[in-house]
Amino acid sequence: MIGFFRKIRKKLADDNKPLKYMRYAVGEIVLVVIGILIALQINNWNEELKNQKNEYSFYRDILSDLEKDSIKLNGLNIYYKNRIEHAGWLLKKVRNPNSPFENEEFGKHVEPLYIGPLPVTYNSSYEAAKSSGAFTNFKNEEILKTLNQFYADFEELNGIAESTLNSLESNLEPLMSSITENYITLESGAYVIMSDWHGRSGFYEFIDDIKDERNLIVDIKVFIQKPQFEHYLIGDLGRSFNALASLKLREERLVKIKNEIKEYIKD
């Protein structure tokens, strides 16, 4: 290129045409600059297309994670409603001493309270993109903020679950240790509604197969009149109702986020 300009300049100088030379040289420079700008613009377009592709791929992964979250939330809704049903049945028996029931019925309703909740949020796609710095190239900051809040709010639900589990271990289990557990049967175990029920069925089958030959007489009606038992039931019911409220709010946010993402990527 430099050699070319030198030849042109020499010819024009020999012809004593400096003005024409200057116009031609400026024209060449402008063409080179335009070429560079076009190349940069094409590169920018390619980079934007790549970023958009990565962003849309990320949101499709998020939609998949949110679908798993929705299934888990539905399971937790069933779990807490089930817990309220059984704790409510027991509380009615506590507050109505004349209401008849058998030890087997007590087992059916108290056994599900031994199972602690297991809330999980599927945020691996979000955390992976966040840690890699991919968010800096994403355009829709509002959805990212909403997602960040959604995953951060999981701690509220997790806190309720931990409180339920802690109370179960520190209050219910020590209280129940004062009576024999021969009320546990395969039938009482069937009342435990959990997503991993098949993994737990072996435990109840095993316990049910070991017959109790002691002929022990346990007066459950006397036991449930202990103030500590009523206190536990009320606390458990309170946590369960709080969990349902938290689950409802989380499900509403999840649906809103899914709709926003689908609208954004036109999926």
Buried (B, 14 or more C-beta within 10 A) or exposed (E): EEEEBEEBBEEBEEEEEEEEBEEBBEEBEEEEEEEEEEEEEEEEEEEEEEBBEBBBEBBBBBBEBBEEBBEBBEBBBEBBBBBBBBBBBBBEBBEEEEEEBEBEBBBBBBBBBBBBBBBBBBBEBBEEBBEEEBBEEBEBEEBBEBBBEBBEBBEEBBBBBBBBBEBBEEBBEEBBEEBBBBBBBBEBBBBBBBBEEEEEBEEBEEBBEEEEEEEEEBEBBEBBBEEEBBEBBEBBBEBBEBBBEBBEEBBEBBEEBBEBBEEBBEE
